[in-house]
Amino acid sequence: MIDIQSIEKINLDFSRCVHCGLCLSACKTEALGHDFEKRILFREELCIGCHLCIEICPRGAISSFRLNSN
């Protein structure tokens, strides 16, 4: 059984994203990618929670949060 309070989610703020691609190059599991129009896509099932994308983003467009069970 998974404790829902231990699940971390990634939030992408597209209004702050400048499509520089640094997060894509930092993600070693390819959880971050882009579509044909160069919009950032996040594949949650591939994310290992390393936060490299958060650390490298120059605009602070990527953040993380924990799910609240309440």
N, CA, C and O atoms as a GROMACS GRO file, in nm:
protein
  280
    1MET      N    1   0.083  -0.118   0.000
    1MET     CA    2   0.000   0.000   0.000
    1MET      C    3   0.088   0.125   0.000
    1MET      O    4   0.189   0.130   0.070
    2ILE      N    5   0.051   0.224  -0.078
    2ILE     CA    6   0.127   0.348  -0.089
    2ILE      C    7   0.071   0.451   0.007
    2ILE      O    8  -0.050   0.477   0.009
    3ASP      N    9   0.159   0.511   0.085
    3ASP     CA   10   0.120   0.621   0.173
    3ASP      C   11   0.108   0.746   0.087
    3ASP      O   12   0.208   0.795   0.035
    4ILE      N   13  -0.013   0.798   0.073
    4ILE     CA   14  -0.036   0.912  -0.018
    4ILE      C   15   0.042   1.035   0.026
    4ILE      O   16   0.074   1.120  -0.058
    5GLN      N   17   0.074   1.049   0.154
    5GLN     CA   18   0.150   1.164   0.200
    5GLN      C   19   0.296   1.158   0.153
    5GLN      O   20   0.366   1.259   0.158
    6SER      N   21   0.342   1.043   0.108
    6SER     CA   22   0.480   1.031   0.062
    6SER      C   23   0.492   1.056  -0.088
    6SER      O   24   0.602   1.051  -0.143
    7ILE      N   25   0.381   1.083  -0.155
    7ILE     CA   26   0.384   1.104  -0.300
    7ILE      C   27   0.413   1.250  -0.330
    7ILE      O   28   0.342   1.340  -0.286
    8GLU      N   29   0.519   1.271  -0.405
    8GLU     CA   30   0.558   1.406  -0.444
    8GLU      C   31   0.520   1.430  -0.588
    8GLU      O   32   0.534   1.342  -0.672
    9LYS      N   33   0.471   1.547  -0.618
    9LYS     CA   34   0.428   1.585  -0.752
    9LYS      C   35   0.513   1.701  -0.801
    9LYS      O   36   0.568   1.778  -0.722
   10ILE      N   37   0.524   1.711  -0.931
   10ILE     CA   38   0.595   1.822  -0.995
   10ILE      C   39   0.492   1.917  -1.054
   10ILE      O   40   0.393   1.874  -1.115
   11ASN      N   41   0.515   2.044  -1.036
   11ASN     CA   42   0.427   2.147  -1.093
   11ASN      C   43   0.506   2.228  -1.195
   11ASN      O   44   0.615   2.277  -1.165
   12LEU      N   45   0.452   2.242  -1.314
   12LEU     CA   46   0.513   2.323  -1.419
   12LEU      C   47   0.431   2.451  -1.436
   12LEU      O   48   0.312   2.445  -1.466
   13ASP      N   49   0.495   2.565  -1.416
   13ASP     CA   50   0.429   2.694  -1.434
   13ASP      C   51   0.463   2.745  -1.573
   13ASP      O   52   0.568   2.805  -1.595
   14PHE      N   53   0.373   2.719  -1.667
   14PHE     CA   54   0.400   2.752  -1.807
   14PHE      C   55   0.410   2.902  -1.832
   14PHE      O   56   0.467   2.944  -1.933
   15SER      N   57   0.354   2.984  -1.743
   15SER     CA   58   0.364   3.129  -1.761
   15SER      C   59   0.506   3.179  -1.733
   15SER      O   60   0.542   3.288  -1.776
   16ARG      N   61   0.586   3.100  -1.662
   16ARG     CA   62   0.724   3.138  -1.631
   16ARG      C   63   0.825   3.071  -1.723
   16ARG      O   64   0.940   3.115  -1.732
   17CYS      N   65   0.784   2.965  -1.791
   17CYS     CA   66   0.874   2.887  -1.877
   17CYS      C   67   0.912   2.967  -2.002
   17CYS      O   68   0.826   3.024  -2.069
   18VAL      N   69   1.042   2.969  -2.033
   18VAL     CA   70   1.090   3.037  -2.154
   18VAL      C   71   1.140   2.936  -2.258
   18VAL      O   72   1.203   2.974  -2.357
   19HIS      N   73   1.113   2.810  -2.235
   19HIS     CA   74   1.146   2.702  -2.329
   19HIS      C   75   1.295   2.695  -2.361
   19HIS      O   76   1.334   2.674  -2.475
   20CYS      N   77   1.377   2.713  -2.258
   20CYS     CA   78   1.522   2.709  -2.278
   20CYS      C   79   1.574   2.566  -2.293
   20CYS      O   80   1.679   2.545  -2.353
   21GLY      N   81   1.500   2.468  -2.239
   21GLY     CA   82   1.539   2.329  -2.253
   21GLY      C   83   1.636   2.278  -2.149
   21GLY      O   84   1.676   2.161  -2.155
   22LEU      N   85   1.676   2.361  -2.054
   22LEU     CA   86   1.770   2.315  -1.952
   22LEU      C   87   1.714   2.200  -1.869
   22LEU      O   88   1.787   2.107  -1.833
   23CYS      N   89   1.586   2.206  -1.838
   23CYS     CA   90   1.524   2.098  -1.760
   23CYS      C   91   1.527   1.966  -1.837
   23CYS      O   92   1.545   1.860  -1.778
   24LEU      N   93   1.508   1.974  -1.968
   24LEU     CA   94   1.510   1.852  -2.050
   24LEU      C   95   1.647   1.786  -2.046
   24LEU      O   96   1.657   1.664  -2.037
   25SER      N   97   1.751   1.866  -2.053
   25SER     CA   98   1.886   1.810  -2.052
   25SER      C   99   1.925   1.760  -1.913
   25SER      O  100   2.008   1.670  -1.901
   26ALA      N  101   1.866   1.818  -1.808
   26ALA     CA  102   1.898   1.775  -1.672
   26ALA      C  103   1.829   1.646  -1.633
   26ALA      O  104   1.879   1.572  -1.548
   27CYS      N  105   1.716   1.616  -1.693
   27CYS     CA  106   1.636   1.499  -1.656
   27CYS      C  107   1.698   1.372  -1.714
   27CYS      O  108   1.697   1.351  -1.835
   28LYS      N  109   1.750   1.289  -1.626
   28LYS     CA  110   1.820   1.167  -1.669
   28LYS      C  111   1.725   1.052  -1.702
   28LYS      O  112   1.766   0.955  -1.765
   29THR      N  113   1.599   1.063  -1.660
   29THR     CA  114   1.504   0.955  -1.686
   29THR      C  115   1.408   0.988  -1.800
   29THR      O  116   1.319   0.909  -1.832
   30GLU      N  117   1.425   1.105  -1.861
   30GLU     CA  118   1.338   1.152  -1.969
   30GLU      C  119   1.194   1.168  -1.924
   30GLU      O  120   1.101   1.151  -2.003
   31ALA      N  121   1.176   1.202  -1.795
   31ALA     CA  122   1.041   1.232  -1.745
   31ALA      C  123   0.991   1.363  -1.803
   31ALA      O  124   0.870   1.385  -1.814
   32LEU      N  125   1.084   1.451  -1.840
   32LEU     CA  126   1.047   1.576  -1.906
   32LEU      C  127   1.080   1.564  -2.054
   32LEU      O  128   1.188   1.518  -2.092
   33GLY      N  129   0.987   1.606  -2.135
   33GLY     CA  130   1.006   1.603  -2.280
   33GLY      C  131   0.931   1.720  -2.339
   33GLY      O  132   0.890   1.811  -2.267
   34HIS      N  133   0.913   1.719  -2.468
   34HIS     CA  134   0.834   1.825  -2.531
   34HIS      C  135   0.755   1.768  -2.647
   34HIS      O  136   0.790   1.664  -2.704
   35ASP      N  137   0.649   1.838  -2.682
   35ASP     CA  138   0.565   1.795  -2.793
   35ASP      C  139   0.614   1.862  -2.921
   35ASP      O  140   0.718   1.927  -2.922
   36PHE      N  141   0.538   1.848  -3.028
   36PHE     CA  142   0.578   1.902  -3.158
   36PHE      C  143   0.582   2.054  -3.160
   36PHE      O  144   0.649   2.114  -3.245
   37GLU      N  145   0.511   2.116  -3.068
   37GLU     CA  146   0.511   2.262  -3.059
   37GLU      C  147   0.608   2.313  -2.953
   37GLU      O  148   0.604   2.430  -2.915
   38LYS      N  149   0.697   2.225  -2.906
   38LYS     CA  150   0.800   2.257  -2.806
   38LYS      C  151   0.745   2.290  -2.668
   38LYS      O  152   0.813   2.355  -2.589
   39ARG      N  153   0.622   2.248  -2.638
   39ARG     CA  154   0.568   2.264  -2.504
   39ARG      C  155   0.622   2.152  -2.417
   39ARG      O  156   0.632   2.038  -2.461
   40ILE      N  157   0.658   2.185  -2.294
   40ILE     CA  158   0.714   2.088  -2.201
   40ILE      C  159   0.605   1.989  -2.158
   40ILE      O  160   0.494   2.028  -2.123
   41LEU      N  161   0.640   1.862  -2.161
   41LEU     CA  162   0.551   1.755  -2.114
   41LEU      C  163   0.618   1.685  -1.997
   41LEU      O  164   0.739   1.668  -1.995
   42PHE      N  165   0.540   1.645  -1.900
   42PHE     CA  166   0.591   1.574  -1.784
   42PHE      C  167   0.529   1.436  -1.776
   42PHE      O  168   0.407   1.422  -1.773
   43ARG      N  169   0.614   1.334  -1.774
   43ARG     CA  170   0.569   1.195  -1.760
   43ARG      C  171   0.598   1.149  -1.617
   43ARG      O  172   0.708   1.105  -1.583
   44GLU      N  173   0.496   1.162  -1.536
   44GLU     CA  174   0.507   1.136  -1.392
   44GLU      C  175   0.563   0.997  -1.360
   44GLU      O  176   0.640   0.981  -1.265
   45GLU      N  177   0.526   0.899  -1.439
   45GLU     CA  178   0.569   0.761  -1.410
   45GLU      C  179   0.719   0.741  -1.426
   45GLU      O  180   0.773   0.642  -1.377
   46LEU      N  181   0.787   0.832  -1.494
   46LEU     CA  182   0.932   0.822  -1.513
   46LEU      C  183   1.013   0.903  -1.412
   46LEU      O  184   1.134   0.884  -1.400
   47CYS      N  185   0.947   0.992  -1.341
   47CYS     CA  186   1.016   1.082  -1.248
   47CYS      C  187   1.064   1.006  -1.124
   47CYS      O  188   0.988   0.929  -1.064
   48ILE      N  189   1.189   1.030  -1.087
   48ILE     CA  190   1.246   0.966  -0.967
   48ILE      C  191   1.261   1.066  -0.852
   48ILE      O  192   1.311   1.030  -0.746
   49GLY      N  193   1.218   1.190  -0.873
   49GLY     CA  194   1.219   1.290  -0.767
   49GLY      C  195   1.356   1.346  -0.733
   49GLY      O  196   1.380   1.385  -0.619
   50CYS      N  197   1.447   1.350  -0.830
   50CYS     CA  198   1.583   1.398  -0.802
   50CYS      C  199   1.593   1.550  -0.792
   50CYS      O  200   1.688   1.601  -0.734
   51HIS      N  201   1.496   1.622  -0.846
   51HIS     CA  202   1.487   1.768  -0.840
   51HIS      C  203   1.591   1.841  -0.924
   51HIS      O  204   1.608   1.962  -0.909
   52LEU      N  205   1.661   1.771  -1.011
   52LEU     CA  206   1.758   1.840  -1.097
   52LEU      C  207   1.690   1.942  -1.186
   52LEU      O  208   1.745   2.050  -1.211
   53CYS      N  209   1.572   1.911  -1.234
   53CYS     CA  210   1.498   2.006  -1.319
   53CYS      C  211   1.462   2.132  -1.242
   53CYS      O  212   1.468   2.242  -1.298
   54ILE      N  213   1.426   2.118  -1.116
   54ILE     CA  214   1.392   2.232  -1.032
   54ILE      C  215   1.514   2.319  -1.009
   54ILE      O  216   1.506   2.442  -1.018
   55GLU      N  217   1.626   2.257  -0.979
   55GLU     CA  218   1.748   2.329  -0.951
   55GLU      C  219   1.803   2.404  -1.072
   55GLU      O  220   1.859   2.513  -1.057
   56ILE      N  221   1.787   2.349  -1.190
   56ILE     CA  222   1.848   2.408  -1.309
   56ILE      C  223   1.761   2.514  -1.376
   56ILE      O  224   1.811   2.594  -1.454
   57CYS      N  225   1.632   2.515  -1.348
   57CYS     CA  226   1.541   2.609  -1.415
   57CYS      C  227   1.574   2.754  -1.376
   57CYS      O  228   1.562   2.790  -1.259
   58PRO      N  229   1.614   2.836  -1.473
   58PRO     CA  230   1.652   2.974  -1.441
   58PRO      C  231   1.534   3.065  -1.407
   58PRO      O  232   1.553   3.173  -1.351
   59ARG      N  233   1.413   3.022  -1.439
   59ARG     CA  234   1.295   3.104  -1.417
   59ARG      C  235   1.207   3.056  -1.301
   59ARG      O  236   1.105   3.117  -1.271
   60GLY      N  237   1.247   2.947  -1.235
   60GLY     CA  238   1.166   2.894  -1.126
   60GLY      C  239   1.031   2.843  -1.171
   60GLY      O  240   0.934   2.849  -1.097
   61ALA      N  241   1.026   2.792  -1.293
   61ALA     CA  242   0.900   2.746  -1.350
   61ALA      C  243   0.862   2.605  -1.304
   61ALA      O  244   0.751   2.559  -1.329
   62ILE      N  245   0.954   2.536  -1.236
   62ILE     CA  246   0.927   2.400  -1.192
   62ILE      C  247   0.939   2.395  -1.040
   62ILE      O  248   1.038   2.443  -0.983
   63SER      N  249   0.839   2.339  -0.976
   63SER     CA  250   0.840   2.323  -0.831
   63SER      C  251   0.783   2.186  -0.797
   63SER      O  252   0.730   2.116  -0.884
   64SER      N  253   0.795   2.149  -0.671
   64SER     CA  254   0.739   2.021  -0.629
   64SER      C  255   0.652   2.044  -0.505
   64SER      O  256   0.667   2.143  -0.434
   65PHE      N  257   0.562   1.951  -0.483
   65PHE     CA  258   0.476   1.955  -0.367
   65PHE      C  259   0.435   1.814  -0.332
   65PHE      O  260   0.438   1.724  -0.416
   66ARG      N  261   0.398   1.795  -0.208
   66ARG     CA  262   0.350   1.665  -0.162
   66ARG      C  263   0.198   1.666  -0.160
   66ARG      O  264   0.134   1.764  -0.122
   67LEU      N  265   0.142   1.553  -0.202
   67LEU     CA  266  -0.003   1.540  -0.198
   67LEU      C  267  -0.050   1.538  -0.053
   67LEU      O  268   0.014   1.478   0.033
   68ASN      N  269  -0.160   1.601  -0.028
   68ASN     CA  270  -0.219   1.604   0.104
   68ASN      C  271  -0.334   1.502   0.107
   68ASN      O  272  -0.421   1.506   0.020
   69SER      N  273  -0.334   1.415   0.202
   69SER     CA  274  -0.438   1.311   0.209
   69SER      C  275  -0.570   1.364   0.260
   69SER      O  276  -0.670   1.292   0.258
   70ASN      N  277  -0.574   1.488   0.304
   70ASN     CA  278  -0.701   1.545   0.356
   70ASN      C  279  -0.775   1.617   0.249
   70ASN      O  280  -0.883   1.671   0.274
   0.00000   0.00000   0.00000
